[in-house]
């Protein structure tokens, strides 16, 4: 910061030269920096998207595994006749039949 302050303390000509140089060189510097940073920004975005997809697929697999384990435990703990699973299936078909007959 002291460098910039010292530059402007000198005289008016130095300040004007720096200002004019910034005006003319600014767009060139911005384009050059943009050309360098654009591929880096794209790489970061692509890596983030891949990480996001991998994380979602991993979460989906974990959820389906948990669901399968829960179903297996329910089937094991159900009575020998399997009344718990048939009641659920019967309840769903009754609801469908009631909606069909109401129309």
N, C-alpha and C positions, 0 to 999 in steps of 0.2 A: 504494500500500500504506500509505503514511503516513496517508492520509485515514481508512482503516478503523481503524488503530491509534489515531489521535487521537480518533475517535468513541467508542471503548470506554474510553479513559483518563478521560474526563470524569466521569461518574457512572453509577450503576446505572440511573437512569431513562432515560437516553439509550440505553443498551444494550438495555434491555427494549423501548423503543419501536421500535428498529430491528429487533429479533427478532420482535416481534409484527407489525410491518408486513411483514416478509419472509414470515411464515407466511400472512398473509391475501392479500397481493398476489402471492405466488409462483405459485400455480396460474394466475392471470389472466395473468401475464407469460409463463409457459411456453406457455399456449394461444395467446397473441398471437404469440409468436416462432414457434411451430409453424405457425400459419396463414401466416406470411410465408415461412418457410423450406421448407415442403412443396412449393409449386410450383417453387421453385428446385431442390430436390433431385430432383424428378421430371424437370425439364428436363435436368439433368446426367445422370441415368440414361438418358433417351431418347437424348441425344446420344452417350453411350458405346455404347449398343446399335447405333445407326446406324453409328458408326465401326467397331465390331467386325464388323458384317455386310459393310460395304464392304471392309474389310481381308481378310476371308475370301474374298469373291468375287474380289478382285484376286489373291489367292494361288492360288485355283482356276484362274483364267484363265492365270496364269503357269505353273502346273504342267501344264495341258493343252497349252499352247504348247510347253513343253519336251518333253513326251511326243511331240507331233506331229513336232517337229524331229528327235528321236532316231529315231523310226520312219522318217522320210524319209532320214536318213543311213544307217540300216541297210539300207534297200531299195536305195540307191545303191551301197553297198559290197558288197552280196550278189553272188554269181556270176550270170552271165547266165541260167542255168537257174532261178534262184530257189530253190535247194536249201535255203537257210537258213530261209526262211519256210514251205516245204512240210514240212520235218522237224518244225518246231514244231507245225504243225497236225496232222500225222499222229500225232505223239506224244500229243497230247491226245485224239484220237479212239480211239487204241489203249487208253488208260487207261480211257476211258468204256466201251469194249466189254469190257475185262477185268472191270470191276466188274459189268457187266450179266450176263456169263456166269457169274460166281462165284455169283450169287443163284440 
